[in-house]
């Protein structure tokens, strides 16, 4: 080692180090040597607070509790305290719930106190979560978030109260059934709540153009039909009810009302025979009517023919709208084709049973593995678009007797629905998302 380095090198013993620390502690405690003012309050154990003053001669801890503190600036025990800055001279176990304390007085640094930042309600919390999911591009997760919100909400209690009120009306007979057999109380308070989870959570139905649905007076909703089972008719009726508060009276085929139990249930839920007389009476009374002109040809079409509209019959629904002078609302349903992908039709079985078709759909191949759960419809995402209404009042009721005019107007409605289907199919990202 060189002579210069030997002159600068010093050996300090442990006793000298302790003496130096004690000297520094005395100097720090002397107000004359400290340029920053200290807190003028006292701790709960009677010692002077050594925190720096930041607000009115108090530190952050005592400034928060000054409103309910005593004469010496002590904070009340029930007042939540924020952690004070850690300093070398800070007492490790202060009585104010500072960092380093134990028991109930310890304050978690990772989250704010409930008194200073009240917990947001369910609506605000879910709204923030939905905004964050949209910002990150997770639009599919919003549906699951909405389902979680319903579980956390009290809506199921309201549904239970509605069911109890319905049962009370059943017992007392305080309900009405119209001339077609429509039980509005049963449909509104039993059928609709049962279908709503399928509409909102399972198929996550989105609606577009609901402003085109007539809010009063007669109107005819014309939609495409598919999916092996008429689930699209039930979901469309529910969607119309949720959008407008009106029941769309469905026009059904003869086979529906000849089938035991199903025919009676269809009557109670508002469906009626797709005949000119019944439809004319409903529209003349100002009801909203819904029809699926493809009928069984649309329900029983193969997977390879999905979203290809079948023939719309002879235009009977158009003649009905013309006689009643009500608008026709073309409606396109995307998503219903995928719930039961029909691979082929077992015509021999359908003829023996007297059915229009006997479908073999994809889920049947999973029956040995999944059992009855394989027969559940696939959770495709639906979109229902209500197109701009076609005004029939300007044509006059006499056009209903012109066969060529009926064919032209029927093709116009069919072409418009087909165009809406193609546009929505091009715009969707996935069958299930």
C-alpha positions in Angstrom: 0.0 0.0 0.0 1.4 3.5 -0.9 2.1 6.1 1.7 -0.7 8.4 0.4 -3.3 5.7 0.8 -2.1 4.8 4.2 -2.6 8.4 5.3 -6.2 8.4 4.2 -7.1 5.0 5.5 -8.7 5.0 8.9 -9.9 2.2 11.2 -13.1 2.9 13.2 -14.0 0.7 16.0 -17.5 -0.4 17.0 -17.5 1.9 20.0 -16.7 4.9 17.8 -19.5 4.0 15.4 -22.1 3.8 18.3 -20.9 7.2 19.6 -21.3 8.7 16.1 -24.8 7.4 15.8 -25.8 8.7 19.2 -24.4 12.1 18.3 -26.4 12.2 15.1 -29.5 11.3 17.0 -29.1 14.1 19.5 -28.5 16.5 16.6 -31.6 15.4 14.8 -33.7 15.9 17.9 -32.5 19.5 18.3 -34.9 21.8 16.6 -32.2 24.4 16.0 -30.3 22.0 13.7 -33.3 20.9 11.7 -34.5 23.2 9.0 -37.9 21.3 8.4 -40.6 21.8 11.0 -41.8 18.8 13.0 -45.4 17.8 13.8 -46.7 19.6 16.9 -48.9 16.7 18.0 -48.2 13.8 20.4 -48.6 10.1 19.9 -50.9 8.0 22.0 -48.1 7.0 24.4 -47.4 10.6 25.2 -44.2 11.1 23.1 -43.7 14.0 20.7 -44.5 13.0 17.1 -41.3 13.0 15.0 -43.0 13.2 11.6 -42.5 16.3 9.4 -45.3 18.8 9.4 -47.2 19.1 6.1 -50.6 20.7 7.0 -51.2 23.3 9.7 -48.2 22.2 11.8 -49.3 18.6 11.7 -48.0 15.6 9.8 -50.1 13.6 7.4 -51.3 11.2 10.1 -52.4 13.8 12.6 -53.8 16.2 9.9 -56.3 13.4 9.0 -57.4 12.9 12.6 -57.4 16.6 13.7 -61.2 17.0 13.4 -61.9 14.3 16.0 -58.7 14.4 18.0 -58.1 15.7 21.5 -56.3 18.8 22.6 -52.9 17.3 21.9 -53.8 16.4 18.3 -54.2 12.7 18.8 -56.4 10.9 16.4 -59.4 9.0 17.5 -58.9 5.2 17.6 -61.8 4.6 15.2 -60.4 7.0 12.6 -58.5 5.0 9.9 -55.0 6.3 9.5 -52.8 6.4 6.4 -49.2 5.0 6.8 -46.6 7.6 7.5 -43.3 7.7 5.7 -40.7 5.4 7.0 -37.7 7.3 8.5 -34.6 6.0 10.4 -35.8 7.7 13.6 -39.5 6.5 13.4 -40.7 4.3 16.2 -41.3 0.8 15.0 -44.5 0.3 17.0 -46.4 3.5 17.2 -49.9 3.5 18.5 -51.5 5.1 15.4 -51.6 2.1 13.1 -48.5 3.1 11.2 -46.4 0.8 9.1 -44.7 -1.7 11.3 -47.6 -1.9 13.8 -49.3 -5.2 14.7 -52.8 -6.3 15.3 -55.9 -4.4 14.2 -54.1 -1.1 13.9 -51.9 -2.3 11.0 -52.8 -0.6 7.7 -52.4 -2.3 4.4 -50.3 -0.2 2.1 -51.5 -1.9 -1.0 -55.1 -0.6 -0.9 -56.7 2.7 0.3 -58.7 3.0 3.4 -62.5 2.5 3.1 -63.2 5.8 4.7 -61.0 7.8 2.2 -62.1 5.8 -0.9 -65.6 4.3 -0.6 -66.2 1.0 -2.4 -68.1 1.6 -5.7 -71.4 -0.1 -6.2 -72.1 -3.1 -8.4 -73.2 -1.0 -11.4 -70.1 1.2 -11.3 -67.8 -1.7 -10.9 -69.3 -3.7 -13.7 -69.3 -0.6 -16.0 -65.6 -0.1 -15.4 -64.9 -3.8 -16.1 -67.0 -3.6 -19.3 -65.1 -0.6 -20.5 -61.8 -2.3 -19.8 -62.8 -5.4 -21.7 -63.9 -3.3 -24.7 -60.6 -1.3 -24.6 -58.6 -4.6 -24.7 -60.7 -6.0 -27.5 -62.3 -8.8 -25.5 -65.9 -8.3 -26.7 -66.8 -11.9 -26.2 -66.1 -11.7 -22.5 -68.7 -9.0 -22.0 -71.5 -11.5 -22.2 -70.0 -13.6 -19.4 -69.6 -10.4 -17.4 -73.2 -9.6 -17.9 -74.2 -13.0 -16.7 -72.1 -12.6 -13.6 -73.8 -9.2 -13.0 -77.2 -10.8 -13.1 -76.1 -13.3 -10.5 -74.7 -10.5 -8.2 -77.8 -8.5 -8.8 -81.2 -8.8 -7.1 -83.1 -9.5 -10.3 -83.7 -13.1 -9.4 -85.6 -11.9 -6.4 -87.9 -9.8 -8.6 -88.5 -12.8 -10.8 -89.4 -14.9 -7.8 -91.9 -12.2 -6.7 -93.4 -12.1 -10.1 -93.9 -15.9 -10.1 -95.6 -15.8 -6.7 -97.9 -13.1 -8.0 -98.7 -15.2 -11.1 -99.6 -18.2 -8.9 -101.9 -16.0 -6.8 -103.7 -14.8 -10.0 -104.0 -18.4 -11.1 -105.7 -19.4 -7.9 -108.0 -16.4 -7.8 -108.8 -16.5 -11.5 -107.7 -13.0 -12.0 -106.5 -13.4 -15.7 -108.1 -13.3 -19.1 -107.9 -15.3 -22.3 -108.8 -13.8 -25.7 -110.9 -15.3 -28.4 -107.9 -17.0 -30.0 -106.9 -18.7 -26.7 -104.0 -16.3 -25.9 -103.1 -16.2 -22.2 -101.1 -13.0 -21.9 -100.4 -13.5 -18.2 -98.9 -17.0 -18.7 -96.8 -15.8 -21.7 -95.5 -12.7 -20.0 -94.7 -14.1 -16.5 -93.8 -17.7 -17.2 -92.8 -18.3 -20.8 -90.8 -15.1 -21.3 -88.7 -15.4 -18.1 -87.9 -19.0 -19.0 -86.7 -18.1 -22.5 -84.9 -14.9 -21.5 -81.7 -16.7 -20.2 -81.4 -18.4 -23.6 -81.9 -15.1 -25.4 -79.5 -13.1 -23.3 -76.9 -15.5 -22.1 -76.9 -18.7 -24.2 -77.4 -17.3 -27.7 -76.5 -13.7 -26.7 -79.0 -12.2 -29.2 -78.2 -8.8 -30.6 -80.9 -6.7 -32.2 -80.6 -4.0 -34.9 -83.3 -1.8 -36.4 -85.8 -2.2 -33.5 -87.1 1.3 -34.3 -88.7 -0.1 -37.4 -91.1 -2.3 -35.4 -94.5 -0.5 -35.1 -95.1 0.6 -31.5 -98.8 0.8 -32.0 -101.4 -0.4 -34.5 -101.1 -3.4 -36.8 -97.9 -4.7 -38.4 -96.6 -7.8 -40.0 -93.1 -9.1 -39.2 -91.8 -11.5 -41.9 -88.6 -13.5 -41.0 -86.5 -16.4 -42.3 -87.0 -19.8 -40.6 -84.3 -22.4 -39.8 -82.7 -24.5 -37.1 -84.6 -27.9 -37.2 -86.7 -26.7 -34.2 -88.7 -23.4 -34.2 -86.5 -21.8 -31.6 -86.1 -18.8 -33.9 -89.8 -18.0 -33.7 -89.8 -18.1 -29.9 -86.7 -16.0 -29.6 -87.9 -13.4 -32.1 -91.2 -13.1 -30.2 -89.2 -12.5 -27.0 -86.9 -10.0 -28.6 -89.9 -8.0 -30.0 -91.5 -8.0 -26.6 -88.3 -6.8 -24.9 -87.8 -4.1 -27.5 -91.3 -2.8 -27.7 -93.4 -4.3 -25.0 -95.7 -5.8 -27.6 -96.6 -9.5 -28.2 -96.0 -10.6 -31.8 -98.8 -13.0 -32.5 -97.3 -15.9 -34.4 -99.0 -17.6 -37.4 -98.4 -21.4 -37.3 -99.1 -24.3 -39.7 -101.9 -26.8 -39.3 -99.5 -29.5 -37.9 -98.7 -27.4 -34.9 -102.3 -27.2 -33.7 -103.0 -30.9 -34.5 -100.1 -32.1 -32.3 -101.3 -33.0 -28.7 -100.2 -30.6 -26.0 -98.1 -28.5 -28.3 -101.2 -27.2 -30.1 -102.9 -26.2 -26.9 -99.7 -24.6 -25.5 -99.1 -22.7 -28.8 -102.6 -21.2 -28.5 -102.0 -20.1 -24.9 -98.8 -18.4 -25.9 -100.5 -16.3 -28.7 -100.0 -18.4 -31.8 -102.9 -18.9 -34.2 -103.6 -20.7 -37.5 -101.9 -19.2 -40.5 -105.1 -18.6 -42.3 -106.4 -15.5 -43.9 -109.4 -15.1 -41.6 -107.4 -15.3 -38.3 -104.6 -13.1 -39.6 -107.1 -10.5 -40.9 -108.9 -10.3 -37.6 -105.7 -9.9 -35.6 -104.3 -7.2 -37.9 -107.7 -5.4 -38.0 -107.7 -5.3 -34.2 -104.3 -3.5 -34.2 -102.2 -6.6 -33.2 -98.6 -7.2 -34.2 -98.4 -10.4 -36.2 -95.3 -12.5 -37.0 -95.0 -15.0 -39.8 -92.2 -17.3 -41.2 -93.3 -18.0 -44.8 -90.6 -20.7 -45.4 -92.5 -23.0 -43.0 -91.2 -26.5 -42.7 -89.1 -26.1 -45.8 -87.0 -23.7 -43.9 -86.8 -25.6 -40.7 -85.9 -28.9 -42.3 -83.3 -27.7 -44.8 -79.9 -29.2 -44.9 -76.7 -27.7 -43.6 -75.4 -27.2 -47.1 -78.4 -24.9 -47.8 -78.1 -22.8 -44.7 -79.1 -19.1 -45.1 -80.6 -19.8 -48.5 -84.2 -18.8 -48.3 -86.7 -21.3 -49.6 -89.9 -20.4 -51.5 -92.2 -18.0 -49.7 -95.4 -19.7 -50.8 -98.1 -18.0 -52.8 -97.9 -14.7 -51.1 -100.7 -15.2 -48.6 -99.0 -13.1 -46.0 -98.6 -10.2 -48.4 -102.3 -10.3 -49.3 -103.1 -10.2 -45.6 -101.0 -7.1 -45.1 -102.5 -5.4 -48.1 -106.1 -6.0 -46.9 -105.3 -4.7 -43.5 -103.1 -1.8 -44.9 -100.3 -2.5 -42.3 -96.6 -2.2 -42.9 -94.4 -5.3 -43.6 -91.2 -5.5 -41.6 -88.6 -7.7 -43.3 -86.6 -9.5 -40.5 -83.3 -11.4 -40.9 -82.2 -13.9 -38.2 -78.5 -14.9 -38.2 -77.3 -17.7 -35.9 -80.4 -19.9 -35.8 -79.1 -22.1 -38.6 -76.2 -23.4 -36.4 -78.0 -24.6 -33.3 -78.9 -28.0 -34.9 -76.8 -28.5 -38.1 -79.0 -30.9 -40.1 -76.9 -33.3 -42.1 -79.6 -35.4 -43.8 -83.3 -36.2 -43.6 -84.5 -39.7 -42.8 -87.5 -39.6 -45.1 -88.6 -43.2 -44.4 -88.9 -42.5 -40.7 -90.7 -39.1 -41.3 -93.3 -40.8 -43.6 -94.0 -43.5 -41.1 -94.4 -40.9 -38.3 -96.3 -38.5 -40.5 -93.8 -35.7 -40.0 -92.6 -33.2 -42.6 -89.0 -34.3 -41.9 -86.9 -36.4 -39.5 -83.6 -34.7 -39.0 -80.2 -36.2 -38.3 -78.1 -33.4 -36.9 -74.5 -33.3 -35.8 -75.1 -33.6 -32.1 -76.5 -37.0 -32.5 -73.1 -38.5 -33.1 -72.1 -37.4 -29.6 -74.9 -39.3 -27.9 -72.7 -42.3 -26.9 -70.3 -40.0 -25.2 -72.4 -37.1 -23.7 -75.8 -38.8 -23.4 -78.8 -36.5 -23.3 -76.6 -33.4 -23.1 -75.6 -34.0 -26.7 -79.1 -33.0 -27.8 -78.6 -29.4 -26.4 -78.6 -26.7 -29.2 -75.2 -25.2 -30.0 -74.5 -21.8 -28.4 -74.2 -19.8 -31.6 -74.4 -16.0 -31.4 -77.5 -14.6 -32.9 -78.3 -11.3 -34.6 -81.8 -10.2 -35.5 -82.1 -7.3 -37.9 -85.4 -5.5 -38.5 -85.4 -3.9 -41.9 -87.1 -0.8 -43.0 -90.9 -1.4 -43.3 -92.6 -1.8 -46.6 -95.5 0.5 -46.8 -98.7 -1.1 -48.1 -101.1 1.7 -47.5 -99.9 3.5 -50.6 -100.7 0.4 -52.7 -104.4 0.1 -51.7 -106.3 -3.0 -50.5 -107.4 -3.8 -54.1 -103.8 -5.0 -54.9 -104.5 -8.0 -52.7 -106.6 -9.4 -55.6 -103.9 -9.0 -58.2 -101.9 -12.2 -58.4 -99.0 -10.8 -60.3 -98.7 -7.8 -57.9 -98.7 -10.3 -55.0 -95.9 -12.3 -56.5 -93.8 -9.2 -57.2 -94.2 -7.9 -53.6 -93.5 -11.4 -52.2 -90.2 -11.6 -54.1 -89.4 -8.0 -53.0 -89.7 -9.1 -49.3 -87.8 -12.3 -49.9 -84.9 -10.5 -51.7 -84.6 -7.9 -49.0 -84.4 -10.5 -46.3 -81.8 -12.5 -48.3 -79.7 -9.3 -48.8 -79.9 -8.6 -45.0 -78.7 -12.2 -44.3 -75.7 -11.9 -46.7 -74.7 -8.6 -45.2 -74.8 -9.8 -41.6 -73.0 -13.0 -42.5 -70.2 -11.1 -44.0 -70.0 -8.8 -41.0 -69.9 -11.4 -38.2 -66.5 -12.6 -36.9 -67.4 -16.1 -35.8 -70.4 -18.4 -35.4 -70.0 -18.6 -31.6 -68.4 -15.2 -30.8 
